[in-house]
């Protein structure tokens, strides 16, 4: 059975390790942290595998890639409300 976490957990992971990882290293760090079969849920109810977490966050302007190709939080990133009841 897959572990399901809220996508905000990835934001917190990035925040704690800002500009440390390339996209590939981020996927590896996610797997090391929550397991290789982890999936993520969003506030809208969408669920997706760890390999799609970065694309999801880039599309919603929560993270950016630095000039060095490292994952960083977007300077104006805000976490939405309402995920407190998410069970994962």
N, C-alpha and C positions, 0 to 999 in steps of 0.2 A: 504494500500500500504506500502511495506517495505521501510525503509530508507536504502540507500546504501552509505557507506563511503569507503574511500580508506583504505587499510590495514595499511598504514603508520600511520593513526590516532591511531591505537592500539599501535604501537611502541612509539608514543609520549606520550600516556597515561601511558604506562609502564615506560618510561623514567622519567616522573614526579613523579612516585610512586615506584621507583625501589626497588625490593625485599620486597614489602609490602604484596603482595597477593600470595595465593596458586592458582593453576589453577582454582579451583572452584570459588574462590573469584574474580579472574580476569573476568570470564564470567559474574558474578553478577555485577561487576563494569562497564563492557561494556554495559550491559543492563540498568544500572542506568544512564549512561552517554548519550546513544543514543537511548534508547528504546529497549524493549524486542524483537521486530521484525527486528532489524537492521541486515543488511547483509554487507559484505565487498567485495570489488573488488581489484584485484591485478593488477600489471603492465601488466601482460600477458592477462588480460581480464577475468580471472576466478572470479566467484562470489560465495560466500559461507556464511552460517549463522555464528553468533557469536560463537557458540559452536565449530566451526572448526578453529577459528582464531589462537589459541595457537598452534595447531598442524601444521598449515601452517607456522607459524613463527619459530617453532622448526625445522621443516624439512629444512628450508632455512637458518638455523643457525643465525637467527636474535636475538633470545632469548635462554636462557638456564634455567634449574631449579637448584637452589642453593642446597647445602647439606641439608638445612632446608626445601626444597620443595617449595621455593618461586620463582616466576618468575622474572628473571633479564635479562637485555640486554646482549647479547654476547659481550665479550671484543673487538672483531674485527668487530662488526656489522657495516655495511654501508647501507645506504638507496640508492636504485637505482635512477637514473634520469628518467625524461620523464613522470612523473605522474602529472605534473602541470596542464594539461588540463583535468584531471579526473573530472567528474561532479558527485557529490554525495551528 
